[in-house]
Amino acid sequence: MPFDPSLPAPNSPLESQVIRDQLQALFVLINNIVSVTAAQVDGVNTLPPSSPANASVSVVGNTLHFTFELPQGQEGPMGQQGPPFANAIVDAVNTVNPGDPAAVGVSFDGTNVRFTFDIPRGNDGSQGPAGNDGGPGPPGNDGAQGPPFAQAVVDSVTTLDPGQQATVGVSFDGSNVRFTFAIPRGSDGTNGSDGAPGEVTQAQLDTAISGTSANTNGVSTLDTPFADPDMEAMRQKMNELILNGRR
């Protein structure tokens, strides 16, 4: 039977069955008590000013669920006049990648409203057509006076094969103009015709040579010896000269 708080009745005889039934009913009630392990706020609602506050609670499983209704406060007095607005300052404009979202950061330093912009760049466009050739530009200004010309120096002259292009290299080392020449040689010429005979033939030359010493054949040798050694040596050398000149 369920628990009956009116039993046993006051001043009634003690009956064991009634007491047993009441104790059994209390035991069942105690076992059915739910243990709470968590609390959760389901909502907080704002009510008009001066409305009474309210709180409701319910048990779902092992969790207490609360719902609060709170009145908003009365409107406060008007605040003091704020500082005057001076100007807007753009601190930075950043270019972000195509497809990134644009963003604007705003802050107030007490006088100035400061902005920071993030603006995505556009995607690369397609290749445009070729532009027209530009006209000639205006003449440039005269250059500074160059160093004085000292002298010209030929560093080398190279001979090239016939038919190759002649070249000239020029450089300036700060004082001298330096040249390098490459010049092709001319093509070989054809053989010339035979020249006229010379004034003396080979036979005439041989005859003249063979007769040049005829005038030495008549010169006699020195046959008388000298007592002086130096003079004797002189006599012998003179005889060698006379004999070698004969034909």
C-alpha positions in Angstrom: 0.0 0.0 0.0 1.2 3.6 -0.5 2.6 5.7 2.4 -0.2 7.3 4.5 1.1 10.0 6.8 -2.1 9.7 8.9 -1.2 6.2 10.0 -0.9 5.1 12.7 -3.6 7.3 14.1 -2.9 9.2 17.4 -3.5 7.1 20.5 -4.4 4.0 18.4 -3.4 0.5 19.5 0.0 -0.4 18.0 -0.6 -2.9 15.1 2.5 -4.6 13.6 0.9 -4.9 10.1 0.2 -1.2 9.9 3.7 -0.2 11.0 5.2 -2.7 8.5 3.1 -1.3 5.6 4.2 2.3 6.4 7.9 1.4 6.7 7.7 -0.5 3.4 6.1 2.5 1.7 8.8 4.8 3.1 11.5 2.5 1.8 9.9 2.6 -1.7 9.7 6.4 -1.6 13.4 6.7 -0.6 14.5 4.4 -3.4 12.6 6.5 -5.9 14.3 9.8 -5.0 16.4 11.0 -8.1 20.0 12.0 -7.4 20.9 15.3 -9.1 24.4 15.4 -10.7 24.3 18.5 -12.9 22.6 21.9 -13.4 21.8 23.7 -16.6 20.5 27.2 -17.4 18.1 26.8 -20.3 17.3 30.5 -20.8 17.5 34.0 -19.4 14.7 36.3 -20.6 14.6 40.1 -20.2 11.4 41.6 -18.9 10.2 45.2 -19.0 11.4 47.5 -16.1 9.5 47.0 -12.8 8.3 43.5 -13.8 8.7 40.8 -11.1 11.7 38.5 -11.5 10.9 34.8 -11.8 12.8 31.5 -11.8 11.5 28.1 -12.8 13.3 24.7 -12.2 12.6 21.2 -13.5 14.4 17.9 -13.2 15.2 15.9 -16.3 17.0 12.8 -15.5 19.8 13.7 -13.2 20.0 17.4 -14.3 18.3 20.5 -12.9 17.0 22.8 -15.6 16.6 26.5 -14.8 14.9 29.3 -16.6 15.2 32.9 -15.4 13.1 36.0 -16.1 14.8 39.2 -15.1 13.5 42.8 -15.5 15.7 45.3 -17.3 16.9 48.3 -15.3 15.5 51.8 -15.6 16.9 54.1 -18.3 19.8 56.1 -16.9 20.4 59.8 -17.3 22.0 61.3 -20.4 25.7 61.1 -20.5 28.1 64.0 -20.9 29.0 65.5 -24.2 31.7 63.4 -25.9 34.9 64.9 -27.4 34.6 66.5 -30.8 35.3 64.4 -33.9 38.4 65.7 -35.6 39.0 63.6 -38.7 39.4 60.1 -40.1 42.8 58.6 -40.5 43.6 55.6 -42.7 46.4 53.8 -40.9 46.9 51.1 -43.6 45.5 49.6 -46.8 46.6 46.0 -47.2 46.2 44.0 -50.3 45.2 40.4 -49.7 45.0 37.5 -52.1 42.1 37.1 -54.6 39.1 35.4 -53.0 40.0 36.5 -49.4 37.2 38.5 -47.7 37.6 42.3 -47.5 37.9 43.7 -43.9 37.8 47.1 -42.2 39.2 47.7 -38.8 38.0 50.8 -36.9 39.3 52.4 -33.7 38.9 55.7 -31.9 42.0 57.2 -30.1 40.0 59.9 -28.3 40.2 62.4 -31.2 40.5 60.6 -34.5 38.7 57.7 -36.0 41.3 55.3 -37.4 40.7 52.9 -40.2 42.6 49.8 -41.5 41.5 48.3 -44.8 42.1 44.8 -46.2 41.2 44.7 -49.8 41.6 41.6 -52.1 43.3 42.2 -55.3 41.6 41.1 -58.5 42.5 37.9 -60.5 45.0 38.2 -63.2 43.5 39.3 -66.5 44.0 37.7 -69.9 46.9 38.8 -72.1 46.1 42.1 -73.8 46.9 42.9 -77.4 50.3 44.3 -78.4 50.5 48.1 -78.0 51.5 50.5 -80.7 55.2 51.4 -81.0 56.1 54.5 -79.0 57.4 57.6 -80.8 61.0 58.7 -80.4 61.7 60.3 -77.1 63.1 63.8 -76.7 66.9 64.3 -76.9 68.7 63.7 -73.6 70.7 66.2 -71.8 74.3 66.7 -72.6 76.6 64.3 -70.7 79.3 65.4 -68.4 82.7 66.4 -69.8 84.7 63.3 -70.4 88.4 62.9 -69.5 91.0 64.4 -71.8 92.1 62.2 -74.7 95.7 61.2 -74.2 96.8 59.0 -77.1 95.8 56.0 -79.2 97.4 52.7 -78.5 97.3 49.7 -80.9 97.3 46.6 -78.7 97.4 44.1 -81.6 97.0 43.5 -85.3 95.8 40.0 -86.2 96.0 38.6 -89.8 92.9 36.7 -90.8 92.3 34.3 -93.7 91.3 35.8 -97.1 87.6 36.5 -97.3 87.0 37.0 -93.5 85.5 40.3 -92.3 87.9 42.9 -91.0 87.1 44.1 -87.4 88.3 46.9 -85.2 87.9 46.7 -81.4 88.0 50.0 -79.4 88.2 50.5 -75.7 89.1 53.4 -73.4 91.1 52.8 -70.2 90.6 56.3 -68.8 93.5 57.9 -70.5 94.2 56.0 -73.8 92.0 54.9 -76.6 93.1 51.3 -77.3 92.6 49.6 -80.7 92.6 45.9 -81.7 92.7 45.3 -85.5 91.8 42.0 -87.3 92.7 42.4 -91.1 92.3 39.6 -93.7 95.4 38.9 -95.9 95.0 39.1 -99.6 94.5 36.1 -101.8 97.6 34.6 -103.4 98.5 36.1 -106.8 99.1 34.1 -110.0 102.7 33.3 -111.2 104.4 36.0 -113.2 105.9 35.5 -116.6 109.6 34.6 -117.0 111.9 37.6 -116.8 114.6 38.6 -119.4 118.0 36.9 -119.2 120.6 38.6 -117.0 123.6 40.5 -118.2 126.1 37.6 -117.2 125.6 34.0 -118.0 126.8 31.2 -115.8 129.6 30.2 -118.2 130.8 33.8 -118.3 130.8 34.0 -114.5 132.8 30.7 -114.2 135.4 32.0 -116.7 135.8 35.3 -114.9 136.3 33.5 -111.5 138.9 31.1 -112.9 140.9 34.0 -114.3 140.8 36.3 -111.3 143.9 34.9 -109.7 146.1 35.0 -112.8 147.8 38.1 -111.6 149.0 36.3 -108.4 150.6 33.4 -110.3 153.5 35.7 -111.2 154.3 36.7 -107.6 157.3 34.8 -106.3 157.4 33.3 -102.8 159.9 34.4 -100.2 162.4 31.6 -100.2 165.2 33.1 -98.0 164.7 32.3 -94.3 165.0 34.9 -91.6 167.0 34.5 -88.4 164.4 36.4 -86.4 161.6 34.1 -85.3 158.9 36.7 -85.8 160.1 37.6 -89.2 160.3 33.9 -90.1 156.8 33.3 -89.1 155.7 36.4 -91.1 157.6 35.0 -94.2 155.8 31.6 -93.9 152.4 33.1 -93.7 153.1 35.4 -96.6 154.1 32.3 -98.7 150.8 30.6 -97.7 148.8 33.6 -98.9 150.7 33.7 -102.2 150.3 30.0 -102.9 146.6 29.9 -101.9 145.8 32.8 -104.3 147.2 31.0 -107.4 145.0 29.0 -109.8 
